[in-house]
Amino acid sequence: MADLYSPNDPHMGTADYGHGTDRPVQADIPAQPGSNRGRRNGMAAGILAFLGLVLSKLSYIGLLVLKFKGLWFTVLSTGVTALIYAQLFGWAFGVGIVLLILIHESGHVVVARIMGLPVTLPVMIPFLGAFVSMKQQPRSVAQESIMAIGGPVLGSIAAALCYAGYLAMPTSSTGQLLRALAYFGFLINLFNLIPLTPLDGGRVTSLLSKWFNVAGLVIAAGLLLFEMQSGTNVSPVLFLVLIFGAFATWQRFRSTALNPAYYAVSAQTKVIVGSLYLALLFALGLGMLQTSAILR
């Protein structure tokens, strides 16, 4: 290293840059008054490195949030709905209601994904239930119907388990809670089987005939009139179902004419889905009768 430098000029100062010595070049450089600036620069570099690390972690968290945004929507909407219901009905019953609705909606998600249809996770809406969005439309009315019936099937099983829990401990406070939840579960799943789109029953029975939606309109209108005549508060959910159902029925008749291939279904599929629909109606109706008799 010393041979790279020429001897110092005696007229240019007395600093030794290593010529003719075996000492490291760096050791010969005297400390300068501005060396504090180097320390400040080092501190600034450390702070910048720390901020860069923090920003990289935050960006990673942001990517996770975006990747699992459907899960966050489900968690947030479920939490808000549970809080609202808990304030109205108490924590145990409020949370139980939310769980029964989530189980119902999960039935749609499970069946859709088994059939290869991409759908979102359930999103809860207080006082209106929940919904699952389809990222891809079903390829046939058979797919639409099978996905639709998945919710009432799983929801009915959950309600039946609540009822079985009540029968196992009918006199306890937990048993009384399960009895009330069973009644609610039977009720909402039976309501969802009214043959009127956008309810599950409308999508299921559209596989059998578009005219079931007309029957569903009559049923919904009859229930609404009954509420009005009895002097009870008119259900906003029932009113919305009737309004949207009228539009959906018109669309169903129109799409049947424009896209007949979508409604081409084998007789065997009609028998299987139709039988399951009737079995659910019977089981849920019986469950409601049993639990309503207990509630009296």
Secondary structure, DSSP 8 states (H G I E B T S, - for coil): -GGGS----GGG-S---STT--S-TGGGS---TTHHHHHHHHHHHHHHHHHHHHHHHHHHHHHHHHHTHHHHHHHHHHHHHHHHHHHHH-HHHHHHHHHHHHHHHHHHHHHHHHTT--B---EEETTTEEE--BSS--SSHHHHHHHHHHHHHHHHHHHHHHHHHHHHSTTSHHHHHHHHHHHHHHHHHHHHTSS-TTSHHHHHHTTT-THHHHHHHHHHHHHHHHHHHHT----HHHHHHHHHHHHHHHHHHHHHHH-GGGG---HHHHHHHHHHHHHHHHHHHHHHHHHHHHH-
